[in-house]
């Protein structure tokens, strides 16, 4: 990965080839012709993509073409020009359609991931074990991992309650989460990420032990209040979220007074790519 001054526009390296990518609608989108050129070695990637699009359409995969977007990316002449781009899911679908030996490792990996997801549906404990292993490989301590896994379970219990109580996913979930965070830490998740100088990294993956504990307290308190008060709909659950976060916030403030130090910190539990670069330099 080559970082640029603009975090919204990066160039990823794939086997020595440049893959242009950018963030659009809060997701990574990739240049289709760049991926095709890297996987096939063709000197006419635009023609290859044009023929592949026709093939996919004729075979009934019209949704692939529908999910392609024209986004501006830097061209060889240095100017920003529109090019066909796809999000990660659509890009994987395109890769599966490319008959090239270079694409086989990715196809095998996708098949393996799909098989693992089916296994996890049949045995949810496997998903927990895989998540723990991933955190371990990233360098997290066993104690931190246990707290993070408990936090995930508490979060899932809360969102399950919101589903049952008529809260709409996505927008309303985000608003209620922000209310809990604001009451707990004095910051919404978006402001908290800026406070820690995070971009697209997961906020909770960069919290220390105490930050995770108070996050859990705020969400667990919200779940209990919502259940005990039998909160219905968005407004009542918003009140529960504010009260749940307030309980955690008051506990945090009391600890800060007694200890003489802040719970929230700009430091990240593990270095981010940007901070690792600074340390290296």
Buried (B, 14 or more C-beta within 10 A) or exposed (E): EEEEEEEEBBBBEBEEEBBBBBBEEEEBBBBBBBBBBBBBEBEEBBEBBEEBBEEBEEEEBEEBEEBBBEBEBBEEEEEEEEBBBBBEEBBBBBBEBBEBEBBEEBBEEBEEEEEEEEEBEEEEEBBBEEBBEEBEEEEBEEEBBEBBBBBBEBBEBBBEBBEEBEBEEEEBBEBBBBBBBBBBBBBBBEBBBEBBBBEEBEBBBBBBBBBBBBBBBBBBBBBBBBBEEEBEEBEBBBBBBBBBBBBBBEBBEEBBEEEEEEBBBEEBBBBBEBEEEEEEE
